[in-house]
Amino acid sequence: MPNNEAQSSEAPLGVHAAEKHMGAQGFVAYLAERHQAIEDALRRTQPNASKAGEPGDGIRLDLSRYLYDPLSRFTSSGGKRTRPALCMLGAEAVGADPARALSFACAVENFQSAALIHDDIADKGELRRGEPCVHVTEGVGVAINIGDLALVNASRVVLDDETLGAETKLRLLRELTALEERTIEGQALDLGWVRDGRWNITPDDYLYMAAHKTAYYSAAVPLAAGAICGGASERQVGALREFGMSCGLAFQLQDDLLNLVGNAAAQGKDFRSDITEGKRTLAAVWALAQLDEDERAELQALLDSGTTDEGDLARTVELMRQSGAIEHVRDEARRLVDDAKGRLASADFFPKSYATLISMADFFVERLG
């Protein structure tokens, strides 16, 4: 393993001004650059019926039909592959070959598949990535099982990586387990608050939930694990983890904003769905804490109604605006990104990767959909 901090003596102070200020599009270009390698790795590591012992042809076909093929189709329908790319970026940032992080990149994408399949069941969703949800096409029971396979595969791809030593694999599996546990904790709060009709949620409660549900698996662990794959120092791993936590939470806040005040045409039927579903977002809980008694009662009634009426949805957003909640969420996302950038100063990283990380932070709050 390389002594990465010793190699990167010119970073981050040596980062050229043009790289420092490449803007959000620099990260978009990085995603495009790494996309094909991630797709190839996902295809190579996709589970299939040929690994299911020695079944007869009929059983093999059934396993493909009820388990392996639906997961393969779902995985192949993914978008920008942001989380896997962050694993590769974490390795690059400490001076390693990004290919060393591909198995963990696939693990994170498999966890993402499982989470989305299971979330769609919990949320009674109908469409995912422009296609019917897995539980719609396959039934709830079969869909749960397909999501479970994705979880199993997340661990298997790390265990099967012959380029990683046993100690590194064990550490990565601990990272993966922690990622899964934290995300499940966040999901428990999100689902439980809605189920029990809870509105006594504080902004700090929401931020805790969102950090667990989103930030760990969307940024913090992918970056840290990628660095571990690259033989990083503890200081580098810690800096990337902290950077990712702040960026990941900013990403979630931006998602919340886009759902409320983003591009309606781009989001289609999902636009303002957080209102219809009565989601405990930062904008909602902040507004409820700031409005007077009558307006607070009106907002809570709208959030509890399950409304899809455009007038009701618009009124809900207007109440949030009046309370200052929309601007508060926007300011909080920007504050988190500024905090994230500061976290990188605690360790040295290679200049080009450092610039990409800065661009990533900007992308997370500047994206329009």
Order of alpha helices (4+ residues) and beta strands (2+ residues): alpha-alpha-alpha-alpha-alpha-alpha-alpha-beta-beta-alpha-alpha-alpha-alpha-alpha-alpha-alpha-alpha-alpha-alpha-alpha-alpha-alpha
